[in-house]
């Protein structure tokens, strides 16, 4: 315990106060008539409304990766269309070659 409160013994004992307790709490600290009165503002513990909307954090790495993914998909579709047209042209030429034979 000396690591938490120091090398010397504490004069006042640590006091934990419930954050939802709106009543006044009195404690006897030090023994002989040293009563201390702790009060808290009256605030309800439960929230009365919906939580505030969460802000979208901007993540530059995620944004970059999303843009790169879109570019890669566009490249894939362009390459796929080129391969499809090349394959169709090859099949047409092969068909003409077969007809001539």
C-alpha positions as CSV (number, residue, x, y, z in Angstrom):
1,X,0.0,0.0,0.0
2,X,2.9,2.3,0.6
3,X,3.5,2.4,-3.2
4,X,0.0,3.8,-3.8
5,X,-0.1,6.5,-1.0
6,X,3.5,7.1,-0.3
7,X,6.1,6.1,2.3
8,X,4.3,7.7,5.3
9,X,0.9,6.5,6.5
10,X,-2.0,8.6,5.3
11,X,-3.6,11.0,7.7
12,X,-6.9,10.9,6.0
13,X,-8.3,7.5,4.9
14,X,-9.3,7.2,1.3
15,X,-13.1,7.7,0.7
16,X,-15.0,6.3,-2.2
17,X,-18.2,8.1,-3.0
18,X,-20.8,6.5,-5.3
19,X,-21.3,8.7,-8.3
20,X,-25.0,7.9,-8.5
21,X,-25.8,8.8,-4.9
22,X,-27.4,12.2,-4.8
23,X,-27.6,12.3,-1.0
24,X,-25.1,13.9,1.3
25,X,-22.6,11.6,2.9
26,X,-20.9,12.3,6.2
27,X,-17.7,10.5,7.3
28,X,-15.8,10.5,10.6
29,X,-12.2,11.0,9.5
30,X,-9.5,11.0,12.2
31,X,-11.6,9.8,15.0
32,X,-12.4,12.7,17.4
33,X,-15.3,14.8,16.0
34,X,-13.7,15.6,12.6
35,X,-16.8,15.0,10.6
36,X,-16.7,16.1,7.0
37,X,-19.8,16.5,5.0
38,X,-19.6,15.6,1.3
39,X,-22.4,16.7,-1.0
40,X,-23.0,16.1,-4.6
41,X,-25.1,17.9,-7.1
42,X,-28.4,16.2,-7.8
43,X,-28.0,14.6,-11.1
44,X,-29.9,11.5,-12.3
45,X,-27.8,8.5,-13.0
46,X,-29.6,7.4,-16.1
47,X,-29.6,9.4,-19.3
48,X,-32.9,10.8,-20.3
49,X,-32.3,11.0,-24.0
50,X,-30.6,9.1,-26.8
51,X,-26.8,9.2,-27.0
52,X,-25.3,11.9,-29.2
53,X,-24.6,10.8,-32.8
54,X,-21.1,9.4,-33.3
55,X,-18.9,11.4,-35.5
56,X,-17.3,9.5,-38.3
57,X,-13.6,9.5,-37.8
58,X,-11.5,10.1,-40.9
59,X,-9.0,7.4,-41.4
60,X,-6.7,8.3,-44.2
61,X,-5.3,4.8,-44.6
62,X,-8.8,3.3,-44.9
63,X,-9.8,6.1,-47.4
64,X,-6.7,5.4,-49.4
65,X,-7.4,1.7,-49.5
66,X,-11.0,2.2,-50.5
67,X,-9.9,4.4,-53.4
68,X,-7.3,1.9,-54.5
69,X,-9.9,-0.9,-54.4
70,X,-12.2,1.1,-56.7
71,X,-9.3,1.8,-59.1
72,X,-8.4,-1.9,-59.1
73,X,-12.0,-2.9,-59.8
74,X,-12.1,-0.5,-62.8
75,X,-8.8,-1.9,-64.1
76,X,-10.1,-5.4,-63.7
77,X,-13.3,-4.6,-65.6
78,X,-11.4,-2.9,-68.4
79,X,-9.0,-5.8,-68.7
80,X,-11.9,-8.3,-68.6
81,X,-13.6,-6.4,-71.5
82,X,-10.4,-6.3,-73.5
83,X,-9.8,-10.1,-73.0
84,X,-13.4,-10.8,-73.9
85,X,-13.2,-8.8,-77.2
86,X,-9.8,-10.4,-78.0
87,X,-11.2,-13.9,-77.4
88,X,-14.2,-13.2,-79.5
89,X,-12.0,-11.9,-82.4
90,X,-9.8,-15.0,-82.1
91,X,-12.8,-17.3,-82.2
92,X,-14.2,-15.4,-85.2
93,X,-10.9,-15.8,-87.1
94,X,-10.6,-19.4,-86.1
95,X,-14.2,-20.0,-87.4
96,X,-13.3,-18.4,-90.7
97,X,-10.2,-20.5,-91.0
98,X,-12.3,-23.7,-90.4
99,X,-14.8,-22.6,-93.1
100,X,-12.1,-22.1,-95.6
101,X,-10.6,-25.6,-95.1
